[in-house]
């Protein structure tokens, strides 16, 4: 897939013909494979290709977007002309030339996806599946899967920019289900990176599967936890889901520029405890949320959002940054060519503090330790959240006492930030997916172990 420079220039100028001040072409060619095992047999094998292009025009604060699966020159030229009818006026800009933008490859792969046959990939999954079943006769079902995608992206815009990138993504997944005849419980994990088949070498998949099978079995006999206001320790890695959802969306440019965030107009203000430092960093090599450049051609940045508790930056794309009079931060993303891009997360995390995990837990006389979260919901306008921690323990007299069934945490993101009193030095990232206006995209969440001085916890069904 390659659009000739002269054709790209003609298409961009066709979009500018009636007065638009910005035009952009986004071409995408994705090749994907997904294989899975379930019920102790091959469950699914699918191979897909996503090929298409989107064209975006902008004038002032007005944007128009259209897409097509026909990436031929006549098709793209026709689409640009049709979109230009959305503006009325004379041409104010013309593209003369395009220059390819240099960038560092943040997603190199050592082992191509083609280096293993389909049979070898299914055999790899089968070893993990077998290990999970061996944990206990209470394991009734194990689903294991492997998915990988190779994306080839080209971006051209009326600023004279040309960007071309190749980015691989690969994801393993295990869901182990246990039952005692009365209840069902599950364990889940999904090691994921932007690299090649080296992820399979880096991951001890049988151990990952055994761990999740043990989790499912333990949850069957685990009691419900206590409810009410109490201290909560969040584990590193997946504990970052809480910050990602409760505070991440309200710090995106789209929420700020439309005055739909509780953090609107608060740059320079103390919004968190002084021990909190938060970042959105798209520059981490091979990380799940990294890209060599974002989906409108900007280089990624390590963008500090909160410094010593003070709000110092937002996450911004071109459109929302212009509304705020601020530069983009390299965090404009989209699922594929069918979506107009907007501000999204990359690798968003709370940075390391000075405390040790052991001393954080030791400081709590009676509380809850939430190691990982399975999901939840947040209202980005009010910042109110409800999350479920599926790996949780009671803390008693400064020690982890016993495992409990999943617990819910409720409250407001801006309250959470102010109630963080200790931050550990064991930062870890975890891979997930985030859905919003521009589709579902790979993102990393993360944090060190940290202490929230008090939070409303629900430990029983219906609470």
Buried (B, 14 or more C-beta within 10 A) or exposed (E): EEBEBEBBBBBBBBBBBBBBBBBBBBBBBBBBBBBBBBEEEBBEEEEEEBBBBBBBBBBEEEBBBBBBEEBEBEBBBBBBBBBBEBBEEEEEBEBEEBEEBEBEEBBBBEBEBEEBEEEEBBEBBBEBBBBBBEBBEBBBBBBBBBBBBBBBBBBBBBBBBBBBBBBBBBBBBBBBBBBEEEEBBBBBBBBBBBBBBBBBEEBEBBEBBBBBBBBBBBBBEBEBBBBEEBBBBBBBBBBBBBBBBBBBBBBBBBBBBEEBBBBBEBBEEBBBBEBBBBBBBBBBEBBBBBBBBBBBBBBBBBBBBBBEBBBBBBBBBBBBBBBBEBEBBBBBBBBBBBBBBBBBBBBBBBBBBEBBBEBBBEBBEEBBBBBBBBEBEBBBBBBBBBBBBBBBBBBEEBEEEEBBBBBBBEBBBBBBBBBBBBBBBBBBBBBBBBEBEBBEBBBBBBBBBBBBBBBBBBBEEEE
